[in-house]
Amino acid sequence: MPGLVVDEASVDGTTIVSVELPAALGGGGPPLGDSSRLRIAWAVGAEVVVVAPEAAVVRRILELDPSASLARDGRYATLVARAGGPGGSRTVFLDLARLRALVEEQLEPAERARYERDIRPYLLPFDAAAAVTRTDGSLERSILVVRVEEAE
């Protein structure tokens, strides 16, 4: 694909792959903005899978001190335990409150009033989510736990 950029880097033996797509996603697809390019990066290591919008974010996560591990986050530990993990399982954790805050930072002023009125009140209670998947013979079992807090 013209304009496709693929790059690789390494952190302590783990390869980071980053892909950058052109602004228009081929075939007259919708543009992502005047000069925007779609970026995604990932790394798969022995004990970690990281997917992020940029290689720098993946690198930063791979270089984290283990004492700053997500496993030390109380919400993570509680939700994963309630879902039956983490030992011998695959886990996914989403900090829904943080994701919401990141999206809110990107809202244009014209969109903010509608968002605050029609959408935000329904999202506020959702704090975090964790999913745990275990393989039991030929059967895979997944449990999703969502932490909901009383709205402000």
HELIX and SHEET records of a PDB file:
HELIX    1   1 ALA A   55  LEU A   62  1                                   8    
HELIX    2   2 PRO A   66  ALA A   68  5                                   3    
HELIX    3   3 LEU A   70  ARG A   72  5                                   3    
HELIX    4   4 GLY A   74  ARG A   82  1                                   9    
HELIX    5   5 LEU A   96  GLN A  106  1                                  11    
HELIX    6   6 PRO A  109  ASP A  118  1                                  10    
HELIX    7   7 ARG A  120  LEU A  123  1                                   4    
SHEET    1   A 4 VAL A   5  VAL A  11  0                                        
SHEET    2   A 4 THR A  14  LEU A  21 -1                                        
SHEET    3   A 4 LEU A  38  VAL A  44 -1                                        
SHEET    4   A 4 VAL A  49  ALA A  52 -1                                        
SHEET    1   B 3 ARG A  90  LEU A  94  0                                        
SHEET    2   B 3 PHE A 126  ASP A 136 -1                                        
SHEET    3   B 3 LEU A 139  VAL A 148 -1                                        
END                                                                             
